[in-house]
Amino acid sequence: MEDEHGRFDFAAPDEEVNPYINQLTSSVGTYLYGRRMYEAMVYWETAHTVPNLPQFLRDWTRQWQAAEKIVYSRTLAEPRSVRTRIEREFEPDVVRRLKGRPPRHHR
């Protein structure tokens, strides 16, 4: 997702919105990504090392790191984050089974 100039900074929540988004997404146990979105999101794998990172972003970083990630890509050789696996083909039945699992709750 990006605007007509190739940016998606409009979608980056701020200090006012992010805590709400953290709350909404706190029960997400698995994220499904295409390669390009994963490459943007993998920043959160090491964001905790950024000096002076605001607490609301540290909270999001912990949530993202704790979640499983499935990346659908035919070209990505290997994941750059833990709890991540690469799938070469998107299979709707696999996603249906994932959705049928009991929800995970992060602490």
C-alpha positions as CSV (number, residue, x, y, z in Angstrom):
1,M,0.0,0.0,0.0
2,E,1.4,3.3,-1.0
3,D,0.3,6.7,-2.3
4,E,0.8,8.0,-5.8
5,H,4.4,9.0,-4.9
6,G,5.4,5.5,-3.6
7,R,5.2,6.5,0.0
8,F,3.1,4.9,2.8
9,D,4.1,7.1,5.7
10,F,0.4,8.2,5.8
11,A,-0.3,4.7,7.2
12,A,2.3,5.0,10.0
13,P,0.4,5.6,13.3
14,D,1.6,8.2,15.7
15,E,1.8,8.4,19.5
16,E,-1.9,9.1,19.7
17,V,-3.1,6.3,17.4
18,N,-0.5,3.6,17.9
19,P,-1.5,2.5,21.4
20,Y,-5.1,1.9,20.1
21,I,-3.7,-0.1,17.2
22,N,-1.5,-2.1,19.6
23,Q,-4.6,-2.9,21.6
24,L,-6.6,-4.0,18.5
25,T,-3.8,-6.2,17.2
26,S,-2.7,-7.7,20.6
27,S,-4.4,-11.0,19.9
28,V,-2.9,-11.4,16.4
29,G,-1.0,-14.7,16.5
30,T,0.1,-14.9,12.9
31,Y,0.7,-12.3,10.2
32,L,0.4,-13.2,6.5
33,Y,2.7,-11.1,4.2
34,G,3.7,-10.9,0.7
35,R,7.4,-10.3,0.2
36,R,7.3,-6.5,-0.2
37,M,5.2,-5.9,2.9
38,Y,7.4,-8.3,4.9
39,E,10.5,-6.5,3.7
40,A,8.9,-3.2,5.1
41,M,7.7,-4.8,8.3
42,V,10.9,-6.7,9.2
43,Y,12.3,-3.4,10.5
44,W,10.4,-4.3,13.7
45,E,12.7,-7.3,14.2
46,T,15.5,-5.0,15.4
47,A,13.6,-1.8,16.2
48,H,14.1,-2.4,19.9
49,T,17.8,-1.4,19.3
50,V,16.9,2.1,18.1
51,P,18.0,4.6,20.7
52,N,15.1,6.6,22.3
53,L,12.4,4.6,20.6
54,P,9.1,5.8,22.2
55,Q,7.4,3.3,24.5
56,F,4.4,2.9,22.3
57,L,6.7,1.7,19.5
58,R,8.6,-0.6,21.9
59,D,5.3,-2.1,22.8
60,W,4.4,-2.7,19.1
61,T,7.9,-4.1,18.5
62,R,7.4,-6.8,21.2
63,Q,4.0,-7.7,19.8
64,W,5.4,-8.0,16.2
65,Q,8.3,-10.1,17.4
66,A,6.1,-12.5,19.4
67,A,3.8,-13.2,16.5
68,E,4.3,-15.9,13.9
69,K,4.9,-14.6,10.4
70,I,4.2,-16.4,7.1
71,V,5.7,-14.8,4.0
72,Y,4.4,-15.8,0.6
73,S,7.2,-15.4,-1.9
74,R,8.8,-17.3,-4.7
75,T,12.0,-15.2,-4.6
76,L,12.8,-14.6,-0.9
77,A,15.5,-17.1,0.0
78,E,15.1,-17.1,3.8
79,P,13.4,-15.0,6.5
80,R,15.1,-12.2,8.3
81,S,13.1,-12.5,11.5
82,V,12.4,-15.2,14.0
83,R,9.1,-17.0,14.1
84,T,8.9,-16.6,10.3
85,R,8.5,-19.1,7.5
86,I,8.5,-18.8,3.8
87,E,5.8,-20.3,1.7
88,R,6.2,-20.5,-2.0
89,E,2.5,-20.9,-2.8
90,F,-0.6,-19.3,-1.2
91,E,-3.0,-22.0,-0.2
92,P,-6.4,-20.9,1.0
93,D,-7.1,-24.1,2.9
94,V,-4.0,-23.6,5.0
95,V,-5.1,-20.1,5.9
96,R,-8.6,-21.5,6.8
97,R,-6.9,-24.0,9.2
98,L,-4.8,-21.2,10.7
99,K,-7.9,-19.1,11.3
100,G,-9.6,-22.1,13.0
101,R,-6.9,-22.4,15.7
102,P,-7.6,-20.9,19.1
103,P,-6.4,-17.3,19.5
104,R,-3.1,-16.5,21.1
105,H,-2.8,-13.9,23.8
106,H,0.5,-12.0,24.2
107,R,1.7,-11.0,27.6
